[in-house]
C-alpha cells in the first residue's frame, strides 16, 4: 500500500492504496473506514471493449517506443503544470491582465508548477504548459470569464456505488448553473467519438460530486487545448448527457469488477 493521505470533505480522509497493482482509494469517514474503491481511471483503463485493449501498444509500435515515451511524458507533465496554472488563475481576482501578471509571479515559485525544474526536459514541459494555458487565456471570455465561483478544485470524490477519483473543477457559472469542468491537452483536435471515455469519466465525477456535496451539476464541459488550434475546444454535456454516460460508466464498472475481482 501507498500511504498517501488526502483530505476530503469534512470529517473525511482518503488514503491512496494499491490493490493488486491497481490504484484505489480507501475512504475513512468520522474515523471509520467506509470502503476501498478503484479510481475512475483504473476502471476505465481496465474495462475497454474486447479488441480495444491493445490500442496503446499498437500506437507505441507504430511511432517507436522512444517517441511514444516522449509524447506521453510531454502530455502528462505539461498537463500537470497546465492544470495548476488554471487552478491558480481561477482563484485570482481582478482584470484578466492583472490576474495573468499575478499568475506569473505565483507560478514561478509554486512547488507544483516548478516540480520538474531539475529534469532535463523541465523547460520544455514548462514552456509547453504555458503555451496551452495561454490558448485558454487568449479566449478568456469563453472560458475563465464565465466562472462566477469555484466550488471545488482538484477535489477527491467517491461514491458508494464503488468508485473514486479526482475531479479537476466544479464551478458555479455566470448563468448560475453548476458545471463539472475537466481540463485536457492533446496533440491534435478531437472529435466526440474519439473521446467517449472522457464523457464517461466526467459523468462519474458528476454523480460522485453530487453524493459528496448535495449540489446537482447542470452539465459538464471538457476544455481541451491542442498543439494545432489557437482556440481550445469545448465539449459540452447536458444534464441528460450525464445520465446517459453514467449508465455507460456503471456498465464499465461492472466489466471492471468481473475482470479484476475474480
N, C-alpha and C positions, 0 to 999 in steps of 0.2 A: 504493500500500500504506500502511496504518497501520503505525506502528512502536511497537506496544504489546506489551511483553514480559511474559508471565505465567509465574510459577513453577509448574511442575507437580510430578510425583513426583521422586524423587532422580535427578540427572543428566539432567533433562528440562526444557526450556523450551518455551513455546508463544507464538508471535507472532500477534496478531490481524491479519489482512490482508483486503483487499478484492479479490475476483476477479470481474470482470465486474459490479461493483457489488453483489456479494453477500458477506456475511460468511463468512470461512473462518478456519481456524486452521492455521498452519504449525508443525509439531512437530519439534523438534530433540532428539535423544537421544544422549547421550555425544558431543556436538559435531557430529553429523551430522544433516542434515535427513532425516527418515524419510517425510514426506509432508505434503501440504496438503489439509485436509479441510473440507467445508462444515459450518457449525454446524447443530445439530439444528433450531433454529427456522427457519433458512434452508430446510432440506429440507422441513419440514412446510408452510411458507407457500407454497412453490412447487411443491407436488405434490398440491394438493387435487383431488378428483374434478371432472371436467368439469361445469360448472353451479354449482359452489360458489365459484369464484374471485371472483365479483362480489358475494359476500355482504356484505363490508365496505363496498363502495361503495354498495350499496342501503341499508344501515343509515345511512350518512352522509347520504344524500339524504333519508331519512325523518325524521331528527331535526334536520337542518340542520348545516352544516359547523362553525359556531361551537360549537354544543352538543356535537357529536361530538369536537371538539378538547378541550373542557373535560373531558368524560368520560374520554377517552383519557389526557390528561395527569394527571388525578386518579388513575386506576387505576395508571398506570405509576409515578408519583413517590411516592404513598403506599405502593405495593408495594415500592419500593426501600427506603424507611425501615422499613417493617414487617419486611421480610426481615432488615435489620440489627439491629433490636430483638430479634428471635427469636434471631439468631445470638449476640448479646452475652449475652442471658439464659441461653442453654443453657450458656455457659461459666462462669457464676457458681455458686458453691456456697452452701449454706445453706437456710434455710426459704424457702418461696415469698414470704413478706412481706419478708424481708431481701434476697432476690435482686431483688425488684421495686424496693426502695429504692436498691439499688446500681445497678440499670439506669438509673434516673432520673439519678443522678449521672454515670454514664459517658456516656449518650446526649447529655447537654447540651453536651458538648464533642467528641463523636465526629465526625470530619470527614464520614463517610458519612451520618450522621444529620442533620447541620446544613448539608449542601451546598446546600440550597435556601433558606437563610435570607434571602438577598438578593433572592429572587424575590418579586414582589408576592403570589403565591399560596402562598408557602412556608409560612405559618402554617396555611393550610387543609390542605395536604398533611401537615404535621406532626401536626396535631390528628386528622386522619382516620386516619393511620397508627397513632397511639396508641390510637384507638378500636378499630381492628381487632385490634391486639395484645392489648388488654385482654379481648377476647372469648375469645382463647385462654387468657389467664391466669386468667380467672374460672372456667374449666373445666380448670385445670392438671392435675387428677388424670387426665383423659382424654388429655392432650397431653403437657406437659413432664415430669410425674412418671413417665411410662412410659419415659423415656430414661435409660439407665444410663451410656452413654458415647458421646460424639460421635467418630466415626471420620473424617469429612470434612465440612467446611462450606464452601460456596461453592467447591467443588473443580472444577478443569478436568480433564475426562476425554476420552479419544479412543479410537477403535477402528480397527484396520487394515482393518476391513470398509468404512471410508470415511466416517466422521463424527466430530464432536467437539462438546463443549458444556460447560456449567457446571451441575453438579447442586447443588441447594440444600443437601441434607444427607444424610449416611449415618450411621446410628446403631445401636449395639448397644442393644437394648431390655431391659427388666427380665425378659422371658421368655427372654432370651438369643438371640432372633432378631436378624437384621440387616435393617433396613429402609432403603430409599431413600425420603426424605420430601421432597415438593415443596410449597411454600407458595404459595397463590393468594389474591387478593382479588377480589371481584366486586360488582356492584350488587344482585344477587338470587340466591336459592338456585338450584342447578344440579341437573340430572338426569344420570344416567350417559350417556345417549345424546347429550347436548349437549356432552360434554367428551371425546369419544373421542380427540381429538388429544393431550390431556393424558396419557391412559393409554399411548398410543403413545410419547410423549416419555419418560416415566419408565421404560418398558421399555427404551428405548435407553440411558438413563443406567445402568440396572442392568447391562446387558451390558458397557458401557464400564468401569464401576466394577470389575466382576469381572476384566476383562482387565488393568486397571491395578494392582489390589491383590491379586488372588487370593482375595478374600472373596466368597462366594456369597450374594447377598441372598435372604432367605427370603420377601420380599414388598416391596410398596411401599404408601405412603399419600400421598394428596393432602389436605393440610389447607387448607380454604378458608373464609375469613371473608367474610361478605357484609353489605350495608348494612341488611338487614331482620331477620335472625335474630340473637338474642343468643348462640346457641351455634354455633360453626363446624361445617361439615360435614367428615366424614372419608370419603374414598373409598378403599377397601382393595382391593389386588391381591395375589393369592396367587402363589406360585412358578409355578404353571401359567398364571395370567393373564399373567405376564411373558413366558413362552414364546409364548403366543398373540399378544400385542400386539407382540412383537418381530418376528414374521413379518410383521405388518401394517406395521411400521416399515421392514423391508427391502424390502417392496413399494413403499412411498412413496419410499425411496431410489432404487430402480430408475426410478420415474417421474421423479423429480427429475433423475437423470443423463440420461435420454432427452430431457427438455425443455430442460435448461440446458447440456448439454455437447456439443451438436451443433456 
